[in-house]
Every structure is written in C-alpha cells, then in structure tokens.
Amino acid sequence: MDDAPFTTIIEPFRIHSVEPLTMTTRAERQDHLRTAGYNLFQLRAQHVLIDLLTDSGTGAMSRDQWAAIQHGDESYAGSPSYYVFVDAVRELFPFEHVIPVHQGRAAEKILFSALGGAGKVVPNNTHFDTTRANVEASGASAVDLVIAEGRDPVSDHPFKGNMDLAALEALLAARADDVPCVMVTITNNSGGGQPVSLENLRGVREICDRYGKPLYLDACRFAENAWFIREREEGQGDRDVSDIVREISGLADGMTMSAKKDPMGNIGGWLAMNDDDLAQRCRNTLILTEGFPTYGGLAGRDLEALAQGLREVVQHDYLRYRIRSTAYLGEALVKLGVPVLTPIGGHAVYIDARALAPHLSPLEYPGQAVAVALYELGGIRSCEIGTVMFGRQADGTEQPASMELVRLAIPRRTYTQSHIDYVIEVCERLAAVAPSLPGYRITSEPPVLRHFTASFEPLR
Ligand SMILES: *Cc1c(COP(=O)(O)O)cnc(C)c1O
C-alpha cells in the first residue's frame, strides 16, 4: 500500500446551505457599469458573479457558528456571551483587558484618541488605510517602515511584511519622546498580505523594550501569519498554530482587531491591552461611541459567533486549505503570464496592472481599467489599489501611486475550486485583451476616499 499523502488539498468542509449566484450577459454588465459610473463599489452586489472586492466580513460562517448564535444573550450588561467571547480571545491573546467593538476601525479610533495627538508619530510596518486615517485624525503622523523587499513586487523574501528594524531604531533614537507606541500589522494587508516573522517580531520587541515603548499588533490576519511562520520559519514547522499565536501575543502589549477577517465574523472587532489605566480611558471612550464595555458595538449573538470562529480559524486543515487555495489562484496566473505580486499573500492575489497594461499611464488609471475589464468580461469584482485609491493629494493635485494593483481578495470558505478555475479563465481572456484596454478619466469625485464614490468615463 502506498501511504504517500495525496497532493490535492480539498475544501475541508461540505456545503450546508447555499446562496444563488446570478448570471448576467456581457451586454447587461456593460449597462450596469454605465449606471455605476464605472465604479465597482457602486454596483449592486447581485449583479456580481464572483465577488473578490474584499475578504472583510464576506466569509461563510460554519454550522457551529450559526448554532452559537442561538446562545447569544442580549443582556445589556454582563451578558454570558461577553465572557464566552473574552475567554476565546484570551485563549489566543492573553491580554488583561479585552474590549469588544463593532469593527477594527473603531478599535483604532479609540486607541489613537487615547495615544495619538499633534506632534506624535506612530511607526508600523505598513498602516492599513483606516489605521493611517485614525492616526492622522488624532493629529499624529503615521510612518511605514516595512523592509525594502516589501516594496518590491517580485522579491521572493519569505517575510515581506517585516519591519525594517534599523529604520525603527533610527526613528526612536531621533524622536523617542514623540512615539506613543509601535504597531505591527500581521499579515501586512496594504503590502500584499505578506507575513511578519517571529524573529522580526522579537527584534521589534527588543527595540521597544530599550526605548520603553508599548507594542501593539494590528492582528486581523493573525492565523494566516502564524501559518506562514509554521511553513517558512526555521524551527517552527512542528508547532501548533495556536501556540505560535500565543507567542506572538506574548511579545505585544496590546492589539487592535477586525473580527471580519480571521475570526470568521460578518461584523465585529476588539481592542485589547495590559495597561489598566489606558484600558480605563479606552472604555470611557467606548461608552460614548460604541456601547457598554461588555458588548461594544455588537449583539450578544455576534460575540458567540466570533468565539466559535476563533476556535475554527487556527485549525491546521483550514489554514492549509486557505493558504493553498489563495496560492492556487496566484500560481495559475503566474503560469498564464499574468503579472502578480509574489510570493502570493495569505488572503489575496494582487495583479500588477502597470505591467499588464503598460500602454496606460498612471493618470489613465490602469488598475481601474483592469478591474472594470474583469467585471465586464466575467462578472468578477476586484478592487483597484493604485492611483485611484492613493493618487489624490491633500492639496487637490494628483500623483501616481507607487504601484498600480488590482486585488483579488478571497472570502473565507465561500467559493469553491471551480469558481476559482472560472476566475483563472477570465484572467486569461483579460491578458489577451489587456493591450487594447481603454484608460479612464474621473468625471466627479469627493474630496477624500474618492475610490468609493467617484464616477469614471472610458477614454475612447
Ligand atoms: C480590515 C482592516 C482594518 C480595519 O478593520 P475594519 O473592520 O474594516 O474596520 C485594520 N487593519 C487591517 C490590516 C485590516 O485588514
């Protein structure tokens, strides 16, 4: 008997309840695009066939999560669901204080209302857009100190999310008094879903200790990050992912969290920390904006679903499937010659639109052109991460972004391999027509965060 393991990594679940997908024709999609001003955020979701706009809140909950919802206790104060939630969080992240919030940005808003302020500076490997916005809204500045490899689309460094330790040290040496905390984002979402190594986190801790600074994790994809550590970091291959997660949290003083990512929630988040005095101040703000400290902005049933999601996301069969299925899409695109960021990240594949449509200049928005084409060709919704998202400057002028990316984010446990095979086929068609894609111009835009609501017109 041959006991060699099989190489097909299957979805470690079967389907229990289904949602219909609506098929549309290309002519219908062209119509929907015109109605939406060529902005994919303005489409009706039922006009999308495969929705890869984001992995945030779009995952499928399990049977056991839906069952947990029935245990939700909606008491205003001291609900048992709060204690179930806190126990599940502290099983992985044993911080003294766990404060539920309605989603990640609420945790950021509360934390930086307490720690931020004019003249302060917050280092991070790469701030996510809402994190940066909340740091800046407090008057502080947000600096990104990811290693140089993390800015190179094709470097094959295994931990492209790592913090540049020398740059962190230099910032602290120059401005220690202005730094209220150091943050590390795991995995590095804005940098392509790339992981941070344990070794790098230990290095950040050591620098924080020398300067007496607290370290906060932006831990939305902590389980995916821990899986990459298990797979790629020397000496980690036999460890349980939960154990790696506990070691990571032991290096930090607190965390912000969007439970719409790895905790498998459709909504939720939390803020956690060891500092009693800071926790008290954060809870005071929480009561003003989110709710009483035992529910934050959530219902008791949400807290129950998240507790169960946390137990599921650290299971090795799930993580093996999750990371493998994202790589499956990425590797297929590489094979077809579609330029993508490599190595493939945990939650998404990023098409390099500048390389795919080099005839378009940044201000003709190549990422937008590619994202619109993916929808028109095959009903696939993706997200431009380029000059549309980042190009508008505070003074109203426009600058090309450093990269023109189109993110195909994979919702957790939602699509099957045949859905992804279809995406690959549409991408093959996309590559064939890319040289003739029209650029776009913006016909109307709001002053900030324009990518959500701007209208466009093709340049033909
Ligand atoms: C999604 C996300 C956030 C913000 O969380 P929301 O739940 O969307 O408010 C913060 N940081 C990172 C890295 C994220 O991916």
The ligand as an SDF file (V2000), in Angstrom:
LIG
                    3D

 15 15  0  0  0  0  0  0  0  0999 V2000
   -9.7300   45.4910    7.7040 C   0  0  0  0  0  0  0  0  0  0  0  0
   -8.5450   46.0120    8.3980 C   0  0  0  0  0  0  0  0  0  0  0  0
   -8.6360   47.0190    9.3680 C   0  0  0  0  0  0  0  0  0  0  0  0
   -9.9420   47.7270    9.6840 C   0  0  0  0  0  0  0  0  0  0  0  0
  -10.9360   46.8850   10.1070 O   0  0  0  0  0  0  0  0  0  0  0  0
  -12.4900   47.1350    9.7730 P   0  0  0  0  0  0  0  0  0  0  0  0
  -13.1620   46.0040   10.4680 O   0  0  0  0  0  0  0  0  0  0  0  0
  -12.6470   47.1140    8.2850 O   0  0  0  0  0  0  0  0  0  0  0  0
  -12.8530   48.4520   10.3570 O   0  0  0  0  0  0  0  0  0  0  0  0
   -7.4840   47.4040   10.0010 C   0  0  0  0  0  0  0  0  0  0  0  0
   -6.3080   46.8560    9.7130 N   0  0  0  0  0  0  0  0  0  0  0  0
   -6.1660   45.9010    8.7760 C   0  0  0  0  0  0  0  0  0  0  0  0
   -4.8170   45.3080    8.4950 C   0  0  0  0  0  0  0  0  0  0  0  0
   -7.2740   45.4420    8.0920 C   0  0  0  0  0  0  0  0  0  0  0  0
   -7.1350   44.4940    7.1570 O   0  0  0  0  0  0  0  0  0  0  0  0
  1  2  1  0
  2  3  1  0
  2 14  2  0
  3  4  1  0
  3 10  2  0
  4  5  1  0
  5  6  1  0
  6  7  2  0
  6  8  1  0
  6  9  1  0
 10 11  1  0
 11 12  2  0
 12 13  1  0
 12 14  1  0
 14 15  1  0
M  END
$$$$
